[in-house]
């Protein structure tokens, strides 16, 4: 792939990029020539993913091993974990759950 084309595309930030949906999204973006900034908790897996994407697609990949669960910006959670139970849901979801009971 022509590196000049990669430099013209915007860098895509993908969280949870070492597994699951995040990994698949990173693969699709890489196949479309986007430089990537990948974030995940497992730094070793993330480095392996980055190496594979760089080799297969000739893109630049930056790696950030970071766990954003519990992180806050201006008092608000950066990441709202899903599937952890009723008490961890967004207030709108809590109201909706009460209505469904």
C-alpha positions as CSV (number, residue, x, y, z in Angstrom):
1,X,0.0,0.0,0.0
2,X,1.3,3.5,-0.8
3,X,2.4,5.2,2.4
4,X,1.4,8.6,0.9
5,X,-2.2,7.4,0.9
6,X,-2.0,6.3,4.6
7,X,-0.7,9.8,5.6
8,X,-3.7,11.4,4.0
9,X,-6.2,9.3,6.0
10,X,-7.1,10.3,9.6
11,X,-5.8,8.1,12.4
12,X,-8.5,5.9,14.0
13,X,-8.5,5.4,17.7
14,X,-9.8,1.9,18.7
15,X,-10.3,0.9,22.3
16,X,-10.5,-2.8,23.3
17,X,-8.4,-3.5,20.2
18,X,-6.8,-6.8,21.4
19,X,-9.9,-8.9,21.2
20,X,-13.5,-9.1,20.1
21,X,-15.3,-6.2,18.4
22,X,-12.4,-3.8,18.9
23,X,-10.0,-6.2,17.2
24,X,-12.3,-6.7,14.2
25,X,-12.9,-2.9,13.9
26,X,-9.1,-2.4,13.9
27,X,-8.8,-5.0,11.1
28,X,-11.4,-3.3,9.0
29,X,-9.9,0.2,9.5
30,X,-6.4,-1.2,8.7
31,X,-7.6,-2.9,5.6
32,X,-9.0,0.5,4.5
33,X,-5.6,2.1,5.0
34,X,-6.2,4.1,8.2
35,X,-3.3,4.6,10.6
36,X,-4.3,3.3,14.0
37,X,-4.0,4.2,17.7
38,X,-4.9,1.0,19.5
39,X,-5.8,0.9,23.2
40,X,-6.3,-2.2,25.4
41,X,-5.5,-3.5,28.8
42,X,-3.3,-6.4,27.6
43,X,-0.1,-4.7,26.3
44,X,1.4,-8.0,25.0
45,X,-1.7,-8.9,23.0
46,X,-1.9,-5.4,21.7
47,X,1.7,-5.4,20.5
48,X,1.1,-8.7,18.6
49,X,-2.1,-7.2,17.0
50,X,-0.2,-4.1,16.0
51,X,2.7,-6.0,14.4
52,X,0.2,-8.2,12.4
53,X,-1.7,-5.2,11.1
54,X,1.5,-3.3,10.2
55,X,2.8,-6.3,8.3
56,X,-0.5,-7.1,6.5
57,X,-1.6,-3.6,5.6
58,X,1.6,-1.4,5.7
59,X,0.0,1.1,8.1
60,X,1.4,2.9,11.1
61,X,0.1,1.7,14.4
62,X,0.6,3.3,17.9
63,X,0.0,1.1,20.9
64,X,-1.3,2.3,24.3
65,X,-1.7,-0.3,27.1
66,X,-4.3,1.3,29.4
67,X,-7.3,0.3,31.4
68,X,-9.9,3.1,31.3
69,X,-12.4,1.4,33.6
70,X,-12.7,3.7,36.7
71,X,-11.0,6.6,34.9
72,X,-12.8,9.9,35.2
73,X,-12.8,13.2,33.3
74,X,-14.6,16.2,34.8
75,X,-16.1,13.8,37.3
76,X,-17.7,11.6,34.6
77,X,-16.6,8.0,33.8
78,X,-14.5,7.8,30.7
79,X,-15.8,4.2,30.0
80,X,-19.2,2.9,31.2
81,X,-18.8,-0.8,31.5
82,X,-21.8,-2.8,30.3
83,X,-23.1,-6.1,31.5
84,X,-22.0,-5.6,35.1
85,X,-25.4,-5.6,36.7
86,X,-28.3,-3.2,37.4
87,X,-26.4,-0.8,39.7
88,X,-23.7,0.0,37.1
89,X,-26.1,1.0,34.4
90,X,-26.7,4.5,33.1
91,X,-29.5,6.3,34.9
92,X,-31.7,6.2,31.8
93,X,-31.2,2.4,31.6
94,X,-32.1,2.0,35.3
95,X,-35.5,3.9,34.7
96,X,-36.2,1.7,31.7
97,X,-35.5,-1.5,33.6
98,X,-37.9,-0.4,36.4
99,X,-40.6,0.2,33.8
100,X,-40.1,-3.2,32.3
101,X,-40.6,-5.1,35.6
